[in-house]
C-alpha cells in the first residue's frame, strides 16, 4: 500500500546530505570536543565550524549559540535559566500566551510553582496574540516574555517584531520559540528585536535530538544542567558533534532554499485544501488559523461531523500520516489547547486534523491521497 507522510510539523525526514555530513563525523572523528589531545582538537574544530556556520545563517555571533538536545531543552533553558537569573534582580513575572507549545507552557507553569507570577495571554479567533495585550501585561516585576514565532498546530504567525519592540522599550527580555519557522520565515538576529530564540534540527530535515538556543549578549542565564563547563558554562554535557554537524548542514540547506521551498509548500497546501474540498465537499470543511499570516506548510482542517479520532484512524488505514496537533500530546487525543484558546466551536474543535508538508511530498500524491480521503468520508457519512 502506498504511504503518504503529511506530518512534517511533528518531524521531518533526514535530508541525504545531512546524513552524509553526520556519517563523515561518525567515520572519521573519535575524540571528545573537550579533550586537549589531537583527537579532541579535531572534534572541537568540527564543532567550531558548525557553530560558525549556524551563526552566519542566523546573523549572530558564534558565542551567542548554545547547542542543546532539541527544541524542548532550548525552551526550558531559555525560560528557566533567564527567569531564575532575573529573580536575583527582583523580576519574578513571566508573560506567555495560551497557544504556546507545551515545552513553553509547562515550563512556565513549573516556574509558577517556584513562586514566579505567570500571565497567560488570550488569542483571537485566528490564534494571534495582541501586542497591546502584551504591553498591558508588563509590570515593574516583569522579567521575561516568551511568545512563539508561529504555531505548530495552525501555522499562525505572531507579531514578533511588534512584541519585541515593546519588550525592548520596557527593558524586558524576550524569548521566541522559532522551532517551526526556520527555512520558512527569514530570520536575521542582527535586526530582529529578540533576546533568546529556540531551534530544533529535526523540524528542518536534520537529526532528532539536537537543537540550538540563541542567547543575546547581555541576557543573564543560569544553567539548568550541571556537570561540566561545555557551551561556555551554559549547558553541561559532551557535545553531540555528529548531530551538530547535521544540524548545521540542515540549517544551511533550509535557509539557502527558503524562497523556492516556500513557494512550493504554499502550492502543496493550497492543492491539498482544493483537492479535499472537491473530494469531500467544501461545506464540510473548515480551515483553522489565519488565512494569510501563516506558515506555508501547515494546514489545520475541521471535518465537520466526523470526530478527530475517527479521521486519524481512517487516514492511517489509508496510509496517510497526519496529526491531531502537537506530536508531544497527539497520542492522548485530547482536544487541542490551541484551538480551544482560539474559541472555535466544539464541533470544529472535536473534528480538527493537522496536515503538514515538506521534503518528498508531491502534487501528484496529494491528489491521490485526497481521493482516498473523499472515499472514506463519503462512506462514513453514509452510515451516520
C-alpha positions in Angstrom: 0.0 0.0 0.0 1.2 3.5 -0.9 2.0 5.7 2.2 1.8 9.4 2.4 3.7 11.4 5.0 1.8 14.6 5.8 3.1 15.2 9.3 6.3 17.3 8.8 5.4 19.6 11.7 6.0 16.7 14.0 9.3 15.6 12.5 10.9 15.7 9.0 12.7 13.1 7.0 16.5 13.3 7.2 18.0 15.0 4.2 20.5 12.8 2.4 23.2 15.5 2.5 22.6 15.8 6.3 23.0 12.1 6.7 26.3 12.2 4.8 27.6 15.1 6.9 26.9 13.1 10.0 28.4 9.9 8.7 31.7 11.7 7.9 31.9 12.6 11.6 31.0 9.1 12.7 33.6 7.6 10.4 36.5 9.9 10.8 36.2 11.6 14.3 36.8 9.8 17.6 37.6 12.4 20.2 35.6 14.3 22.8 35.5 18.0 21.9 36.5 18.9 25.4 39.7 16.8 25.3 43.0 18.6 24.8 44.8 15.9 22.7 44.7 15.9 18.9 41.6 13.7 18.7 39.8 16.1 20.9 41.1 19.1 18.9 39.8 17.5 15.7 36.3 17.2 17.3 36.5 20.8 18.6 37.4 22.0 15.1 34.3 20.4 13.6 32.2 21.8 16.4 33.5 25.3 15.9 33.0 25.1 12.1 29.3 24.1 12.7 28.8 26.9 15.2 30.3 29.4 12.8 28.1 28.2 10.0 24.9 28.4 12.0 25.7 31.8 13.5 26.3 33.2 10.0 23.0 31.8 8.8 21.1 33.4 11.7 23.0 36.7 11.9 24.5 36.3 15.4 27.9 35.7 17.0 29.1 32.1 17.4 29.5 32.8 21.1 25.7 33.5 21.3 24.8 29.9 20.3 24.2 27.1 22.8 23.8 23.6 21.4 21.1 21.5 23.1 19.3 18.2 22.8 16.4 19.8 20.9 13.7 22.4 21.0 12.3 21.4 24.3 15.6 21.8 26.1 16.2 25.1 24.3 12.8 26.4 25.6 13.5 25.1 29.1 16.9 26.6 29.2 15.7 30.0 27.9 12.8 30.2 30.3 14.1 28.6 33.4 17.7 29.9 33.0 16.6 33.5 32.4 13.8 33.7 34.9 15.9 32.4 37.7 18.7 34.8 36.8 16.2 37.7 36.7 14.7 36.7 40.1 18.0 37.8 41.6 17.2 41.3 40.3 13.7 41.3 41.7 12.0 40.4 38.5 9.6 37.4 39.0 6.9 37.9 36.4 6.7 35.9 33.2 4.3 36.6 30.3 3.3 34.0 27.7 0.3 33.0 25.5 -2.4 30.4 25.7 -1.3 28.8 22.4 2.3 28.0 23.1 3.8 24.6 22.7 3.7 22.6 25.9 7.5 22.8 26.1 6.9 26.5 26.9 3.6 26.3 28.7 4.6 23.5 31.1 7.9 25.2 31.8 6.2 28.4 32.6 3.8 26.5 34.9 6.8 24.9 36.6 8.3 28.3 37.2 4.9 29.4 38.7 5.3 26.6 41.2 8.7 28.1 42.1 6.9 31.3 43.1 7.0 33.2 39.8 3.9 35.2 38.8 2.6 34.0 35.4 0.4 35.8 32.9 -1.1 33.7 30.1 -2.5 36.0 27.4 -5.5 35.1 25.3 -5.5 35.0 21.5 -8.1 36.0 18.8 -10.1 33.6 16.7 -7.1 33.2 14.3 -4.7 32.3 17.2 -2.8 35.6 17.2 -1.7 37.4 20.4 -2.4 41.1 20.6 0.8 43.2 21.1 -1.3 45.7 23.0 -2.2 42.9 25.5 1.4 42.1 25.9 2.3 45.7 26.7 -0.7 46.0 29.1 0.5 42.9 31.0 4.0 44.2 31.6 4.6 45.4 35.2 7.6 46.6 37.2 8.4 42.9 38.1 8.3 41.5 34.6 11.5 39.8 33.7 10.6 37.6 30.7 8.2 37.4 27.8 8.0 34.2 25.8 5.9 34.0 22.6 6.3 31.5 19.8 7.1 32.8 16.2 4.5 30.5 14.5 2.1 28.0 15.9 2.9 24.3 15.4 -0.8 23.3 15.1 -2.3 26.0 12.9 0.8 27.7 11.3 -0.4 31.2 12.5 2.4 33.7 12.7 2.7 36.0 15.7 3.6 39.8 15.6 7.1 39.1 16.9 8.7 42.3 15.7 6.0 44.4 17.4 6.2 42.5 20.6 9.9 42.6 20.5 9.9 46.4 20.2 7.6 46.6 23.2 9.8 44.3 25.2 12.9 46.4 24.4 11.1 49.6 25.3 10.2 48.2 28.7 13.6 46.6 29.4 12.1 43.0 29.4 13.9 40.0 27.9 12.1 38.4 25.0 12.2 34.7 24.2 10.8 33.2 20.9 10.2 29.6 20.2 11.2 29.5 16.4 11.2 25.7 16.0 8.6 25.7 13.2 9.8 28.7 11.2 13.4 28.2 10.2 13.7 28.0 6.4 10.1 29.3 6.0 10.5 32.8 7.5 13.6 34.9 7.1 15.5 35.3 10.4 18.2 37.9 11.0 19.1 38.2 14.6 21.1 41.3 13.9 17.9 43.3 13.4 15.1 41.2 15.0 14.2 42.5 18.5 14.6 39.1 20.1 16.9 38.2 23.1 16.5 34.4 23.1 15.4 32.1 20.3 15.0 28.3 20.2 15.6 26.0 17.3 15.4 22.2 16.6 17.2 20.3 13.8 14.5 17.6 13.2 12.0 20.2 12.0 14.3 21.1 9.1 15.3 17.7 7.8 18.1 17.4 10.4 18.6 14.7 13.1 16.4 14.1 16.1 17.9 15.0 19.4 19.9 18.2 18.7 18.9 21.9 18.8 20.2 25.3 19.5 19.4 28.4 21.6 20.4 31.9 20.7 21.3 33.9 23.8 21.8 37.7 23.3 25.0 39.1 24.6 23.6 40.9 27.7 21.0 38.2 28.6 21.6 36.7 32.1 21.1 32.9 32.0 21.7 30.2 34.6 22.4 26.6 33.5 19.7 24.1 34.2 22.1 21.1 33.9 25.3 20.6 35.9 28.3 18.5 35.5 30.7 20.3 33.0 31.8 23.6 31.5 30.7 23.0 28.0 28.9 25.7 25.9 30.5 28.5 27.8 29.2 27.0 31.1 25.6 27.4 29.9 24.9 23.7 29.1 26.8 20.8 30.6 27.3 17.6 28.7 29.6 16.3 25.9 28.6 17.9 22.7 27.0 15.7 20.0 29.4 16.6 17.3 27.9 14.4 14.6 24.4 15.7 15.4 25.6 19.3 15.5 27.3 18.8 12.1 24.0 17.5 10.8 22.1 20.5 12.3 24.5 22.9 10.6 24.0 21.3 7.2 20.3 21.1 7.7 20.1 24.7 8.7 22.2 25.7 5.7 20.0 23.8 3.2 16.9 25.1 4.8 17.9 28.7 4.7 19.5 28.7 1.2 16.5 27.1 -0.4 13.9 29.0 1.5 12.3 31.1 -1.2 11.8 28.3 -3.7 10.7 26.0 -0.9 8.1 28.5 0.4 6.5 28.8 -3.0 6.3 25.0 -3.4 5.0 24.5 0.1 2.3 27.1 -0.4 1.3 25.3 -3.6 1.1 21.9 -1.8 -1.0 23.4 1.0 -3.4 25.1 -1.4 -3.6 22.0 -3.6 -4.5 19.8 -0.6 -7.3 22.2 0.5 -8.7 22.4 -3.0 -8.5 18.6 -3.6 -10.2 17.9 -0.3 -12.9 20.4 -1.0 -13.6 18.7 -4.3 -13.4 15.2 -2.9 -15.3 15.8 0.4 -17.4 18.8 -0.2 -16.5 22.4 0.6 -19.3 22.9 3.1 -17.9 20.0 5.2 -14.5 21.6 5.8 -13.4 24.5 8.0 -9.8 25.8 8.0 -8.5 26.8 11.4 -5.9 29.6 11.7 -5.0 32.8 9.9 -5.6 32.9 6.2 -2.5 34.9 5.3 -0.3 35.4 8.3 0.7 31.7 8.4 3.4 29.2 7.6 3.2 27.8 4.1 3.4 24.1 5.1 0.8 23.7 7.9 -3.0 23.5 7.5 -5.4 22.6 10.3 -8.8 21.4 9.0 -12.0 20.5 10.8 -14.0 17.8 9.1 -17.4 18.7 10.3 -19.5 15.8 11.6 -16.6 13.4 12.0 -14.5 13.3 15.2 -10.8 13.6 15.1 -10.1 10.0 16.3 -12.2 8.5 13.6 -10.5 10.7 11.0 -7.0 9.8 12.2 -7.8 6.1 12.3 -9.2 6.1 8.7 -6.3 8.2 7.5 -3.9 5.8 8.9 -5.7 2.8 7.4 -5.2 4.5 4.0 -1.5 5.0 4.7 -1.9 8.8 5.4 0.1 10.2 8.3 -1.5 13.3 9.9 -1.9 14.5 13.5 -4.4 15.9 15.9 -1.9 18.6 17.0 1.5 18.6 18.7 3.3 15.3 18.4 4.1 15.6 22.1 0.5 15.3 23.0 -1.2 13.8 20.0 -1.1 10.3 21.4 -3.6 11.4 24.1 -6.1 12.6 21.5 -7.2 15.3 23.9 -8.9 18.4 22.4 -6.2 20.9 21.3 -5.4 23.6 23.8 -4.5 25.8 20.9 -7.9 25.5 19.1 -9.7 25.8 22.4 -7.9 29.1 23.2 -9.0 30.4 19.8 -12.6 29.9 20.9 -13.7 27.9 17.9 -16.9 25.8 18.2 -17.0 22.4 19.9 -17.9 20.9 16.5 -14.8 22.2 14.9 -12.6 21.5 17.9 -13.6 17.9 18.1 -13.0 17.2 14.3 -9.7 19.0 13.7 -6.7 17.4 12.0 -3.4 18.9 11.2 -1.6 18.2 7.9 1.9 19.5 7.3 4.1 19.1 4.2 7.8 19.1 3.2 10.6 17.2 1.7 9.4 14.3 -0.5 5.8 15.4 -0.9 4.4 16.0 -4.5 1.3 17.5 -6.0 0.5 14.1 -7.6 0.5 12.2 -4.3 -1.7 14.9 -2.7 -4.3 14.3 -5.4 -4.2 10.5 -4.9 -4.5 10.9 -1.1 -7.4 13.4 -1.4 -9.3 10.9 -3.4 -8.8 8.3 -0.7 -10.0 10.8 1.9 -13.1 11.6 -0.1 -13.9 7.9 -0.5 -13.8 7.1 3.2 -15.5 10.4 4.2 -18.5 9.5 1.9 -18.6 6.0 3.3 -18.6 7.3 6.9 -21.2 9.9 6.3 -23.5 7.5 4.5 -23.6 5.3 7.6 -24.3 8.2 10.0 
